[in-house]
């Protein structure tokens, strides 16, 4: 009986660790996506500036 209880506790702890790891992975992915979006937007703005300067000259 004690062994069954121990395995249940261990499994619960492992699932908690998995949940935490998955949560961290999700946060990291969101941060990476945000950074990528910011980089893309910054590039587009730079390109527009170049185009507008070409049109004005």
C-alpha positions in Angstrom: 0.0 0.0 0.0 2.8 2.4 0.9 4.6 1.7 -2.4 1.4 2.6 -4.4 1.1 5.9 -2.5 4.7 6.7 -3.1 4.5 6.1 -6.8 1.4 8.3 -7.0 3.2 11.1 -5.3 6.2 10.7 -7.6 3.9 10.7 -10.6 2.2 13.9 -9.4 5.5 15.6 -8.9 6.7 14.6 -12.4 3.5 15.9 -13.9 3.9 19.1 -12.0 7.5 19.4 -13.4 6.2 18.7 -16.9 3.5 21.4 -16.5 6.1 23.9 -15.3 8.5 23.0 -18.2 5.7 23.2 -20.7 4.7 26.6 -19.3 8.3 27.9 -19.5 8.6 26.6 -23.1 5.4 28.3 -24.0 6.6 31.6 -22.5 9.9 31.3 -24.3 8.1 30.6 -27.6 5.9 33.7 -27.1 9.0 35.9 -26.3 10.7 34.6 -29.4 7.7 35.3 -31.6 7.4 38.8 -30.1 11.0 39.5 -30.8 10.6 38.2 -34.4 7.6 40.4 -34.9 9.4 43.5 -33.6 12.4 42.7 -35.9 10.1 42.4 -38.9 8.2 45.6 -38.1 11.5 47.5 -37.6 12.8 46.2 -41.0 9.6 47.2 -42.8 9.8 50.7 -41.3 13.4 51.0 -42.4 12.5 49.9 -45.9 9.6 52.4 -46.1 12.0 55.2 -45.0 14.4 54.3 -47.8 11.6 54.2 -50.4 10.2 57.5 -49.3 13.6 59.1 -49.5 14.0 57.8 -53.0 10.7 59.2 -54.0 11.4 62.7 -52.5 14.8 63.1 -54.3 
